[in-house]
Amino acid sequence: MTHAPASPPKSIFPITGNERAWIKFIRAISDRSDPGITLRRIQQLRILLLNKLA
Amino acid sequence: MARNKPYGGTDLAAFLTHRIVELRPRKSQVEIASEAGFANPNMLSMLKAGTTKLALDRVADLARALETDPARLFQMALLQSGHETTRAVIEEIFGTLVTRNEVGWLAELRDASDNVDPSLTTRSRAALRAIFGK
């Protein structure tokens, strides 16, 4: 009897290649301090994405 | 890297040093060591100095004592132990290990971009540096 998995293993938290790049860059520039989310940072992120996607 | 400090300068040693300073107003290094279950209270000094490495089976308890994300500490402990291959295999099979804060960042990224999966451009990098003051 074989016990081959019927489906691929589930990811711990599935992320895309682009998202991986964002996370790795945030880790690099934050000295791996695992920065928390603040209102000011979220506002700046949204401005960044608005400009980027406009 | 000094011979008597084989793990000096690793991310884990730097993170530990930084985190203990952050927690100092609320708990001492001795209290953190005790909460983490280290019989030897000098263990944290040794980890900070890089004279010893963090055993993987101590990650969960130490993360709790440091009030930090165990996923991040586990990643750093893996790299400190020279388990880059193991880390890469874990990432390939289970996906990138992300902390709770990073899950929050990803959720914001998805929400703010209407789930278009934006790429990281030179301009994005510059803006992120500004956000994090780098």
N, CA and C atoms of all chains as a GROMACS GRO file, in nm:
protein
  564
    1MET      N    1   0.085  -0.118   0.000
    1MET     CA    2   0.000   0.000   0.000
    1MET      C    3   0.090   0.125   0.000
    2THR      N    4   0.060   0.214  -0.088
    2THR     CA    5   0.138   0.336  -0.091
    2THR      C    6   0.066   0.446  -0.012
    3HIS      N    7   0.146   0.539   0.030
    3HIS     CA    8   0.088   0.651   0.106
    3HIS      C    9   0.125   0.782   0.039
    4ALA      N   10   0.118   0.782  -0.092
    4ALA     CA   11   0.151   0.905  -0.164
    4ALA      C   12   0.046   1.011  -0.134
    5PRO      N   13   0.090   1.134  -0.113
    5PRO     CA   14  -0.009   1.239  -0.084
    5PRO      C   15  -0.100   1.262  -0.202
    6ALA      N   16  -0.229   1.282  -0.174
    6ALA     CA   17  -0.327   1.302  -0.281
    6ALA      C   18  -0.323   1.443  -0.336
    7SER      N   19  -0.269   1.535  -0.258
    7SER     CA   20  -0.264   1.674  -0.303
    7SER      C   21  -0.139   1.738  -0.246
    8PRO      N   22  -0.098   1.848  -0.306
    8PRO     CA   23   0.022   1.915  -0.254
    8PRO      C   24  -0.001   1.961  -0.111
    9PRO      N   25   0.106   1.969  -0.032
    9PRO     CA   26   0.090   2.017   0.105
    9PRO      C   27   0.043   2.162   0.106
   10LYS      N   28  -0.036   2.195   0.206
   10LYS     CA   29  -0.082   2.334   0.217
   10LYS      C   30   0.031   2.420   0.269
   11SER      N   31   0.038   2.540   0.218
   11SER     CA   32   0.139   2.634   0.265
   11SER      C   33   0.100   2.685   0.403
   12ILE      N   34   0.201   2.724   0.482
   12ILE     CA   35   0.174   2.784   0.612
   12ILE      C   36   0.095   2.913   0.590
   13PHE      N   37   0.139   2.993   0.498
   13PHE     CA   38   0.065   3.113   0.459
   13PHE      C   39   0.102   3.138   0.313
   14PRO      N   40   0.019   3.096   0.222
   14PRO     CA   41   0.055   3.106   0.080
   14PRO      C   42   0.073   3.250   0.036
   15ILE      N   43   0.187   3.277  -0.022
   15ILE     CA   44   0.212   3.411  -0.073
   15ILE      C   45   0.270   3.400  -0.213
   16THR      N   46   0.255   3.507  -0.288
   16THR     CA   47   0.302   3.508  -0.426
   16THR      C   48   0.451   3.544  -0.428
   17GLY      N   49   0.509   3.529  -0.543
   17GLY     CA   50   0.649   3.566  -0.559
   17GLY      C   51   0.670   3.715  -0.534
   18ASN      N   52   0.577   3.797  -0.582
   18ASN     CA   53   0.588   3.941  -0.558
   18ASN      C   54   0.579   3.973  -0.409
   19GLU      N   55   0.486   3.907  -0.341
   19GLU     CA   56   0.470   3.932  -0.198
   19GLU      C   57   0.595   3.889  -0.121
   20ARG      N   58   0.654   3.780  -0.166
   20ARG     CA   59   0.778   3.734  -0.102
   20ARG      C   60   0.886   3.841  -0.116
   21ALA      N   61   0.891   3.903  -0.232
   21ALA     CA   62   0.990   4.009  -0.254
   21ALA      C   63   0.965   4.127  -0.161
   22TRP      N   64   0.838   4.165  -0.144
   22TRP     CA   65   0.805   4.276  -0.052
   22TRP      C   66   0.849   4.242   0.090
   23ILE      N   67   0.814   4.122   0.134
   23ILE     CA   68   0.846   4.082   0.272
   23ILE      C   69   0.997   4.077   0.292
   24LYS      N   70   1.068   4.020   0.197
   24LYS     CA   71   1.214   4.010   0.213
   24LYS      C   72   1.278   4.149   0.215
   25PHE      N   73   1.224   4.240   0.137
   25PHE     CA   74   1.280   4.375   0.138
   25PHE      C   75   1.250   4.445   0.271
   26ILE      N   76   1.128   4.427   0.322
   26ILE     CA   77   1.093   4.487   0.452
   26ILE      C   78   1.184   4.430   0.561
   27ARG      N   79   1.210   4.301   0.554
   27ARG     CA   80   1.300   4.240   0.653
   27ARG      C   81   1.439   4.304   0.644
   28ALA      N   82   1.485   4.323   0.524
   28ALA     CA   83   1.621   4.375   0.505
   28ALA      C   84   1.633   4.518   0.557
   29ILE      N   85   1.535   4.602   0.525
   29ILE     CA   86   1.550   4.743   0.565
   29ILE      C   87   1.510   4.768   0.710
   30SER      N   88   1.446   4.670   0.773
   30SER     CA   89   1.408   4.688   0.914
   30SER      C   90   1.505   4.615   1.006
   31ASP      N   91   1.616   4.571   0.952
   31ASP     CA   92   1.715   4.497   1.031
   31ASP      C   93   1.651   4.377   1.100
   32ARG      N   94   1.558   4.314   1.032
   32ARG     CA   95   1.491   4.195   1.085
   32ARG      C   96   1.424   4.219   1.220
   33SER      N   97   1.373   4.341   1.238
   33SER     CA   98   1.312   4.372   1.367
   33SER      C   99   1.164   4.337   1.370
   34ASP      N  100   1.113   4.282   1.259
   34ASP     CA  101   0.973   4.243   1.250
   34ASP      C  102   0.882   4.360   1.285
   35PRO      N  103   0.887   4.467   1.206
   35PRO     CA  104   0.813   4.588   1.240
   35PRO      C  105   0.662   4.567   1.241
   36GLY      N  106   0.600   4.627   1.338
   36GLY     CA  107   0.454   4.616   1.349
   36GLY      C  108   0.385   4.718   1.260
   37ILE      N  109   0.255   4.698   1.248
   37ILE     CA  110   0.176   4.788   1.165
   37ILE      C  111   0.132   4.907   1.248
   38THR      N  112   0.156   5.025   1.197
   38THR     CA  113   0.107   5.147   1.263
   38THR      C  114   0.020   5.222   1.163
   39LEU      N  115  -0.062   5.310   1.216
   39LEU     CA  116  -0.152   5.387   1.129
   39LEU      C  117  -0.071   5.469   1.028
   40ARG      N  118   0.038   5.531   1.077
   40ARG     CA  119   0.118   5.617   0.988
   40ARG      C  120   0.180   5.534   0.874
   41ARG      N  121   0.232   5.418   0.909
   41ARG     CA  122   0.293   5.333   0.807
   41ARG      C  123   0.191   5.284   0.704
   42ILE      N  124   0.071   5.249   0.754
   42ILE     CA  125  -0.032   5.203   0.661
   42ILE      C  126  -0.074   5.315   0.566
   43GLN      N  127  -0.085   5.436   0.623
   43GLN     CA  128  -0.122   5.549   0.537
   43GLN      C  129  -0.016   5.569   0.428
   44GLN      N  130   0.111   5.560   0.467
   44GLN     CA  131   0.219   5.578   0.369
   44GLN      C  132   0.219   5.466   0.266
   45LEU      N  133   0.190   5.345   0.311
   45LEU     CA  134   0.186   5.232   0.219
   45LEU      C  135   0.073   5.250   0.117
   46ARG      N  136  -0.040   5.297   0.166
   46ARG     CA  137  -0.154   5.318   0.075
   46ARG      C  138  -0.125   5.428  -0.026
   47ILE      N  139  -0.058   5.533   0.020
   47ILE     CA  140  -0.020   5.640  -0.073
   47ILE      C  141   0.075   5.584  -0.179
   48LEU      N  142   0.170   5.505  -0.133
   48LEU     CA  143   0.265   5.442  -0.226
   48LEU      C  144   0.192   5.359  -0.332
   49LEU      N  145   0.096   5.279  -0.287
   49LEU     CA  146   0.028   5.192  -0.382
   49LEU      C  147  -0.067   5.269  -0.472
   50LEU      N  148  -0.126   5.375  -0.418
   50LEU     CA  149  -0.213   5.459  -0.502
   50LEU      C  150  -0.131   5.520  -0.615
   51ASN      N  151  -0.013   5.573  -0.581
   51ASN     CA  152   0.073   5.633  -0.683
   51ASN      C  153   0.122   5.529  -0.782
   52LYS      N  154   0.153   5.412  -0.728
   52LYS     CA  155   0.210   5.306  -0.811
   52LYS      C  156   0.107   5.251  -0.910
   53LEU      N  157  -0.016   5.241  -0.861
   53LEU     CA  158  -0.119   5.176  -0.943
   53LEU      C  159  -0.200   5.276  -1.025
   54ALA      N  160  -0.176   5.406  -1.000
   54ALA     CA  161  -0.254   5.508  -1.071
   54ALA      C  162  -0.218   5.508  -1.219
   55MET      N  163   3.500   3.664   1.203
   55MET     CA  164   3.427   3.616   1.321
   55MET      C  165   3.527   3.550   1.418
   56ALA      N  166   3.528   3.593   1.543
   56ALA     CA  167   3.625   3.540   1.639
   56ALA      C  168   3.600   3.392   1.663
   57ARG      N  169   3.711   3.320   1.690
   57ARG     CA  170   3.698   3.176   1.706
   57ARG      C  171   3.614   3.139   1.828
   58ASN      N  172   3.625   3.223   1.933
   58ASN     CA  173   3.548   3.192   2.054
   58ASN      C  174   3.406   3.248   2.048
   59LYS      N  175   3.374   3.315   1.938
   59LYS     CA  176   3.237   3.366   1.919
   59LYS      C  177   3.187   3.327   1.780
   60PRO      N  178   3.168   3.196   1.760
   60PRO     CA  179   3.134   3.149   1.625
   60PRO      C  180   2.999   3.200   1.574
   61TYR      N  181   2.914   3.244   1.668
   61TYR     CA  182   2.782   3.292   1.626
   61TYR      C  183   2.767   3.442   1.648
   62GLY      N  184   2.879   3.508   1.672
   62GLY     CA  185   2.876   3.653   1.688
   62GLY      C  186   2.839   3.718   1.555
   63GLY      N  187   2.760   3.821   1.562
   63GLY     CA  188   2.721   3.892   1.440
   63GLY      C  189   2.609   3.826   1.362
   64THR      N  190   2.555   3.715   1.412
   64THR     CA  191   2.442   3.654   1.341
   64THR      C  192   2.316   3.737   1.367
   65ASP      N  193   2.218   3.718   1.282
   65ASP     CA  194   2.092   3.792   1.299
   65ASP      C  195   2.031   3.764   1.436
   66LEU      N  196   2.042   3.639   1.480
   66LEU     CA  197   1.980   3.603   1.607
   66LEU      C  198   2.048   3.676   1.723
   67ALA      N  199   2.180   3.681   1.721
   67ALA     CA  200   2.252   3.750   1.828
   67ALA      C  201   2.214   3.898   1.830
   68ALA      N  202   2.205   3.960   1.713
   68ALA     CA  203   2.171   4.102   1.705
   68ALA      C  204   2.026   4.125   1.750
   69PHE      N  205   1.938   4.038   1.705
   69PHE     CA  206   1.797   4.052   1.742
   69PHE      C  207   1.779   4.039   1.893
   70LEU      N  208   1.844   3.940   1.952
   70LEU     CA  209   1.832   3.915   2.095
   70LEU      C  210   1.881   4.036   2.175
   71THR      N  211   1.993   4.089   2.135
   71THR     CA  212   2.050   4.206   2.203
   71THR      C  213   1.950   4.322   2.200
   72HIS      N  214   1.895   4.345   2.082
   72HIS     CA  215   1.800   4.455   2.062
   72HIS      C  216   1.672   4.432   2.143
   73ARG      N  217   1.622   4.310   2.140
   73ARG     CA  218   1.494   4.280   2.205
   73ARG      C  219   1.505   4.288   2.357
   74ILE      N  220   1.617   4.244   2.411
   74ILE     CA  221   1.634   4.249   2.557
   74ILE      C  222   1.638   4.395   2.604
   75VAL      N  223   1.698   4.480   2.526
   75VAL     CA  224   1.700   4.623   2.560
   75VAL      C  225   1.557   4.678   2.555
   76GLU      N  226   1.482   4.637   2.453
   76GLU     CA  227   1.343   4.685   2.440
   76GLU      C  228   1.259   4.644   2.561
   77LEU      N  229   1.283   4.524   2.611
   77LEU     CA  230   1.201   4.472   2.721
   77LEU      C  231   1.247   4.519   2.858
   78ARG      N  232   1.363   4.582   2.863
   78ARG     CA  233   1.426   4.616   2.991
   78ARG      C  234   1.334   4.692   3.087
   79PRO      N  235   1.251   4.785   3.039
   79PRO     CA  236   1.162   4.856   3.133
   79PRO      C  237   1.064   4.763   3.205
   80ARG      N  238   1.037   4.648   3.143
   80ARG     CA  239   0.936   4.559   3.201
   80ARG      C  240   0.992   4.432   3.264
   81LYS      N  241   1.101   4.380   3.208
   81LYS     CA  242   1.159   4.258   3.266
   81LYS      C  243   1.308   4.254   3.240
   82SER      N  244   1.377   4.196   3.336
   82SER     CA  245   1.523   4.191   3.326
   82SER      C  246   1.567   4.072   3.241
   83GLN      N  247   1.693   4.073   3.207
   83GLN     CA  248   1.748   3.960   3.130
   83GLN      C  249   1.738   3.831   3.210
   84VAL      N  250   1.758   3.840   3.341
   84VAL     CA  251   1.749   3.721   3.427
   84VAL      C  252   1.606   3.667   3.425
   85GLU      N  253   1.509   3.758   3.428
   85GLU     CA  254   1.369   3.714   3.424
   85GLU      C  255   1.335   3.650   3.290
   86ILE      N  256   1.389   3.708   3.184
   86ILE     CA  257   1.364   3.649   3.051
   86ILE      C  258   1.423   3.508   3.044
   87ALA      N  259   1.545   3.495   3.096
   87ALA     CA  260   1.610   3.363   3.094
   87ALA      C  261   1.528   3.262   3.173
   88SER      N  262   1.476   3.308   3.287
   88SER     CA  263   1.396   3.219   3.371
   88SER      C  264   1.268   3.179   3.300
   89GLU      N  265   1.200   3.277   3.240
   89GLU     CA  266   1.075   3.248   3.167
   89GLU      C  267   1.099   3.152   3.051
   90ALA      N  268   1.216   3.164   2.991
   90ALA     CA  269   1.248   3.079   2.876
   90ALA      C  270   1.292   2.940   2.919
   91GLY      N  271   1.308   2.923   3.050
   91GLY     CA  272   1.343   2.791   3.100
   91GLY      C  273   1.492   2.759   3.095
   92PHE      N  274   1.575   2.861   3.084
   92PHE     CA  275   1.719   2.837   3.084
   92PHE      C  276   1.767   2.819   3.228
   93ALA      N  277   1.827   2.705   3.257
   93ALA     CA  278   1.878   2.679   3.391
   93ALA      C  279   1.992   2.776   3.423
   94ASN      N  280   2.071   2.807   3.320
   94ASN     CA  281   2.184   2.897   3.338
   94ASN      C  282   2.142   3.038   3.294
   95PRO      N  283   2.133   3.132   3.390
   95PRO     CA  284   2.090   3.267   3.352
   95PRO      C  285   2.188   3.338   3.259
   96ASN      N  286   2.311   3.286   3.251
   96ASN     CA  287   2.409   3.346   3.161
   96ASN      C  288   2.388   3.306   3.015
   97MET      N  289   2.294   3.215   2.992
   97MET     CA  290   2.274   3.167   2.855
   97MET      C  291   2.242   3.281   2.759
   98LEU      N  292   2.162   3.377   2.805
   98LEU     CA  293   2.127   3.488   2.716
   98LEU      C  294   2.250   3.573   2.683
   99SER      N  295   2.337   3.592   2.780
   99SER     CA  296   2.460   3.666   2.753
   99SER      C  297   2.545   3.592   2.650
  100MET      N  298   2.548   3.460   2.662
  100MET     CA  299   2.627   3.379   2.569
  100MET      C  300   2.566   3.386   2.428
  101LEU      N  301   2.433   3.384   2.423
  101LEU     CA  302   2.366   3.393   2.292
  101LEU      C  303   2.390   3.530   2.229
  102LYS      N  304   2.383   3.633   2.311
  102LYS     CA  305   2.405   3.769   2.260
  102LYS      C  306   2.548   3.786   2.209
  103ALA      N  307   2.640   3.730   2.283
  103ALA     CA  308   2.781   3.744   2.246
  103ALA      C  309   2.817   3.654   2.128
  104GLY      N  310   2.734   3.552   2.106
  104GLY     CA  311   2.764   3.461   1.996
  104GLY      C  312   2.860   3.350   2.033
  105THR      N  313   2.874   3.324   2.162
  105THR     CA  314   2.960   3.213   2.202
  105THR      C  315   2.887   3.080   2.193
  106THR      N  316   2.755   3.087   2.188
  106THR     CA  317   2.677   2.965   2.170
  106THR      C  318   2.559   2.996   2.079
  107LYS      N  319   2.499   2.891   2.028
  107LYS     CA  320   2.384   2.910   1.938
  107LYS      C  321   2.256   2.866   2.010
  108LEU      N  322   2.144   2.911   1.956
  108LEU     CA  323   2.015   2.875   2.014
  108LEU      C  324   1.972   2.740   1.960
  109ALA      N  325   1.948   2.645   2.051
  109ALA     CA  326   1.898   2.514   2.009
  109ALA      C  327   1.755   2.528   1.959
  110LEU      N  328   1.723   2.455   1.854
  110LEU     CA  329   1.590   2.470   1.794
  110LEU      C  330   1.478   2.435   1.892
  111ASP      N  331   1.505   2.341   1.982
  111ASP     CA  332   1.397   2.304   2.075
  111ASP      C  333   1.377   2.408   2.185
  112ARG      N  334   1.457   2.515   2.184
  112ARG     CA  335   1.438   2.622   2.282
  112ARG      C  336   1.367   2.743   2.221
  113VAL      N  337   1.342   2.736   2.090
  113VAL     CA  338   1.287   2.852   2.020
  113VAL      C  339   1.150   2.895   2.075
  114ALA      N  340   1.060   2.801   2.091
  114ALA     CA  341   0.923   2.837   2.132
  114ALA      C  342   0.922   2.904   2.269
  115ASP      N  343   0.993   2.846   2.365
  115ASP     CA  344   0.994   2.903   2.500
  115ASP      C  345   1.061   3.041   2.502
  116LEU      N  346   1.171   3.053   2.429
  116LEU     CA  347   1.240   3.182   2.428
  116LEU      C  348   1.154   3.288   2.357
  117ALA      N  349   1.088   3.249   2.249
  117ALA     CA  350   1.001   3.345   2.179
  117ALA      C  351   0.891   3.395   2.272
  118ARG      N  352   0.837   3.305   2.351
  118ARG     CA  353   0.732   3.345   2.448
  118ARG      C  354   0.790   3.444   2.549
  119ALA      N  355   0.907   3.413   2.600
  119ALA     CA  356   0.969   3.501   2.701
  119ALA      C  357   1.004   3.637   2.641
  120LEU      N  358   1.042   3.637   2.514
  120LEU     CA  359   1.078   3.762   2.447
  120LEU      C  360   0.957   3.834   2.390
  121GLU      N  361   0.841   3.768   2.401
  121GLU     CA  362   0.716   3.822   2.346
  121GLU      C  363   0.735   3.857   2.199
  122THR      N  364   0.793   3.762   2.129
  122THR     CA  365   0.819   3.783   1.987
  122THR      C  366   0.763   3.666   1.906
  123ASP      N  367   0.764   3.680   1.777
  123ASP     CA  368   0.705   3.577   1.693
  123ASP      C  369   0.797   3.456   1.681
  124PRO      N  370   0.748   3.337   1.715
  124PRO     CA  371   0.834   3.219   1.709
  124PRO      C  372   0.880   3.185   1.568
  125ALA      N  373   0.801   3.220   1.467
  125ALA     CA  374   0.841   3.189   1.329
  125ALA      C  375   0.969   3.263   1.292
  126ARG      N  376   0.977   3.390   1.333
  126ARG     CA  377   1.096   3.468   1.301
  126ARG      C  378   1.218   3.415   1.377
  127LEU      N  379   1.197   3.384   1.505
  127LEU     CA  380   1.308   3.333   1.586
  127LEU      C  381   1.355   3.198   1.532
  128PHE      N  382   1.260   3.117   1.487
  128PHE     CA  383   1.294   2.986   1.430
  128PHE      C  384   1.378   3.002   1.304
  129GLN      N  385   1.340   3.096   1.219
  129GLN     CA  386   1.418   3.122   1.097
  129GLN      C  387   1.561   3.160   1.133
  130MET      N  388   1.574   3.249   1.229
  130MET     CA  389   1.708   3.296   1.265
  130MET      C  390   1.790   3.184   1.330
  131ALA      N  391   1.723   3.099   1.409
  131ALA     CA  392   1.794   2.987   1.472
  131ALA      C  393   1.840   2.886   1.366
  132LEU      N  394   1.756   2.865   1.266
  132LEU     CA  395   1.795   2.774   1.157
  132LEU      C  396   1.918   2.825   1.085
  133LEU      N  397   1.918   2.952   1.054
  133LEU     CA  398   2.032   3.011   0.982
  133LEU      C  399   2.157   3.010   1.070
  134GLN      N  400   2.138   3.036   1.199
  134GLN     CA  401   2.251   3.036   1.291
  134GLN      C  402   2.315   2.898   1.299
  135SER      N  403   2.232   2.797   1.286
  135SER     CA  404   2.283   2.661   1.294
  135SER      C  405   2.340   2.613   1.162
  136GLY      N  406   2.340   2.700   1.063
  136GLY     CA  407   2.393   2.661   0.933
  136GLY      C  408   2.297   2.575   0.854
  137HIS      N  409   2.169   2.585   0.891
  137HIS     CA  410   2.069   2.502   0.824
  137HIS      C  411   2.001   2.578   0.710
  138GLU      N  412   2.079   2.647   0.630
  138GLU     CA  413   2.019   2.721   0.518
  138GLU      C  414   1.945   2.626   0.425
  139THR      N  415   2.001   2.508   0.404
  139THR     CA  416   1.934   2.411   0.317
  139THR      C  417   1.800   2.371   0.376
  140THR      N  418   1.798   2.346   0.506
  140THR     CA  419   1.672   2.309   0.573
  140THR      C  420   1.570   2.422   0.559
  141ARG      N  421   1.616   2.546   0.580
  141ARG     CA  422   1.526   2.659   0.568
  141ARG      C  423   1.467   2.668   0.428
  142ALA      N  424   1.554   2.646   0.328
  142ALA     CA  425   1.508   2.654   0.190
  142ALA      C  426   1.406   2.543   0.160
  143VAL      N  427   1.431   2.424   0.215
  143VAL     CA  428   1.338   2.312   0.193
  143VAL      C  429   1.204   2.341   0.259
  144ILE      N  430   1.208   2.392   0.381
  144ILE     CA  431   1.083   2.427   0.451
  144ILE      C  432   1.005   2.528   0.369
  145GLU      N  433   1.078   2.628   0.316
  145GLU     CA  434   1.011   2.732   0.238
  145GLU      C  435   0.951   2.675   0.111
  146GLU      N  436   1.024   2.582   0.047
  146GLU     CA  437   0.975   2.525  -0.078
  146GLU      C  438   0.850   2.440  -0.054
  147ILE      N  439   0.850   2.363   0.053
  147ILE     CA  440   0.739   2.271   0.076
  147ILE      C  441   0.621   2.339   0.144
  148PHE      N  442   0.649   2.419   0.248
  148PHE     CA  443   0.539   2.474   0.327
  148PHE      C  444   0.508   2.620   0.295
  149GLY      N  445   0.595   2.681   0.217
  149GLY     CA  446   0.575   2.823   0.189
  149GLY      C  447   0.664   2.907   0.278
  150THR      N  448   0.671   3.035   0.250
  150THR     CA  449   0.756   3.125   0.328
  150THR      C  450   0.702   3.139   0.470
  151LEU      N  451   0.790   3.121   0.566
  151LEU     CA  452   0.750   3.140   0.705
  151LEU      C  453   0.734   3.289   0.729
  152VAL      N  454   0.616   3.329   0.768
  152VAL     CA  455   0.593   3.471   0.792
  152VAL      C  456   0.544   3.491   0.934
  153THR      N  457   0.578   3.606   0.989
  153THR     CA  458   0.536   3.638   1.125
  153THR      C  459   0.395   3.695   1.123
  154ARG      N  460   0.339   3.712   1.242
  154ARG     CA  461   0.204   3.771   1.249
  154ARG      C  462   0.206   3.913   1.194
  155ASN      N  463   0.314   3.987   1.226
  155ASN     CA  464   0.323   4.123   1.172
  155ASN      C  465   0.329   4.120   1.020
  156GLU      N  466   0.405   4.025   0.966
  156GLU     CA  467   0.417   4.018   0.819
  156GLU      C  468   0.284   3.977   0.755
  157VAL      N  469   0.209   3.891   0.822
  157VAL     CA  470   0.076   3.856   0.771
  157VAL      C  471  -0.008   3.983   0.764
  158GLY      N  472   0.007   4.068   0.867
  158GLY     CA  473  -0.065   4.195   0.867
  158GLY      C  474  -0.024   4.284   0.753
  159TRP      N  475   0.106   4.292   0.726
  159TRP     CA  476   0.155   4.374   0.614
  159TRP      C  477   0.102   4.322   0.481
  160LEU      N  478   0.101   4.189   0.468
  160LEU     CA  479   0.053   4.131   0.342
  160LEU      C  480  -0.097   4.158   0.324
  161ALA      N  481  -0.170   4.150   0.434
  161ALA     CA  482  -0.314   4.177   0.426
  161ALA      C  483  -0.338   4.320   0.382
  162GLU      N  484  -0.260   4.413   0.438
  162GLU     CA  485  -0.273   4.554   0.399
  162GLU      C  486  -0.232   4.574   0.253
  163LEU      N  487  -0.124   4.506   0.215
  163LEU     CA  488  -0.076   4.517   0.077
  163LEU      C  489  -0.184   4.470  -0.021
  164ARG      N  490  -0.247   4.358   0.012
  164ARG     CA  491  -0.352   4.304  -0.076
  164ARG      C  492  -0.473   4.397  -0.079
  165ASP      N  493  -0.512   4.444   0.038
  165ASP     CA  494  -0.630   4.530   0.045
  165ASP      C  495  -0.607   4.662  -0.028
  166ALA      N  496  -0.491   4.722  -0.002
  166ALA     CA  497  -0.463   4.854  -0.061
  166ALA      C  498  -0.442   4.847  -0.211
  167SER      N  499  -0.406   4.729  -0.262
  167SER     CA  500  -0.380   4.717  -0.405
  167SER      C  501  -0.494   4.647  -0.478
  168ASP      N  502  -0.604   4.623  -0.407
  168ASP     CA  503  -0.718   4.550  -0.466
  168ASP      C  504  -0.672   4.416  -0.522
  169ASN      N  505  -0.581   4.353  -0.452
  169ASN     CA  506  -0.534   4.218  -0.486
  169ASN      C  507  -0.475   4.206  -0.626
  170VAL      N  508  -0.405   4.310  -0.670
  170VAL     CA  509  -0.345   4.301  -0.804
  170VAL      C  510  -0.204   4.242  -0.798
  171ASP      N  511  -0.158   4.207  -0.677
  171ASP     CA  512  -0.026   4.147  -0.659
  171ASP      C  513   0.083   4.236  -0.718
  172PRO      N  514   0.098   4.357  -0.659
  172PRO     CA  515   0.194   4.452  -0.716
  172PRO      C  516   0.339   4.404  -0.704
  173SER      N  517   0.416   4.432  -0.805
  173SER     CA  518   0.558   4.395  -0.801
  173SER      C  519   0.634   4.499  -0.719
  174LEU      N  520   0.751   4.460  -0.675
  174LEU     CA  521   0.836   4.550  -0.597
  174LEU      C  522   0.929   4.622  -0.693
  175THR      N  523   0.901   4.747  -0.714
  175THR     CA  524   0.980   4.824  -0.810
  175THR      C  525   1.084   4.909  -0.737
  176THR      N  526   1.167   4.975  -0.814
  176THR     CA  527   1.267   5.066  -0.755
  176THR      C  528   1.198   5.176  -0.676
  177ARG      N  529   1.087   5.227  -0.732
  177ARG     CA  530   1.013   5.332  -0.663
  177ARG      C  531   0.951   5.280  -0.534
  178SER      N  532   0.900   5.156  -0.539
  178SER     CA  533   0.843   5.097  -0.417
  178SER      C  534   0.949   5.083  -0.310
  179ARG      N  535   1.068   5.041  -0.353
  179ARG     CA  536   1.177   5.024  -0.256
  179ARG      C  537   1.212   5.157  -0.189
  180ALA      N  538   1.217   5.261  -0.269
  180ALA     CA  539   1.251   5.393  -0.214
  180ALA      C  540   1.143   5.437  -0.115
  181ALA      N  541   1.017   5.412  -0.150
  181ALA     CA  542   0.907   5.452  -0.061
  181ALA      C  543   0.911   5.370   0.068
  182LEU      N  544   0.940   5.242   0.057
  182LEU     CA  545   0.947   5.159   0.177
  182LEU      C  546   1.060   5.204   0.268
  183ARG      N  547   1.171   5.244   0.206
  183ARG     CA  548   1.283   5.295   0.287
  183ARG      C  549   1.239   5.419   0.365
  184ALA      N  550   1.158   5.502   0.299
  184ALA     CA  551   1.108   5.623   0.366
  184ALA      C  552   1.014   5.585   0.480
  185ILE      N  553   0.927   5.487   0.455
  185ILE     CA  554   0.831   5.446   0.558
  185ILE      C  555   0.904   5.396   0.682
  186PHE      N  556   1.013   5.322   0.659
  186PHE     CA  557   1.086   5.264   0.772
  186PHE      C  558   1.206   5.346   0.813
  187GLY      N  559   1.217   5.466   0.757
  187GLY     CA  560   1.323   5.556   0.798
  187GLY      C  561   1.463   5.507   0.765
  188LYS      N  562   1.477   5.439   0.652
  188LYS     CA  563   1.610   5.388   0.613
  188LYS      C  564   1.660   5.457   0.489
   0.00000   0.00000   0.00000
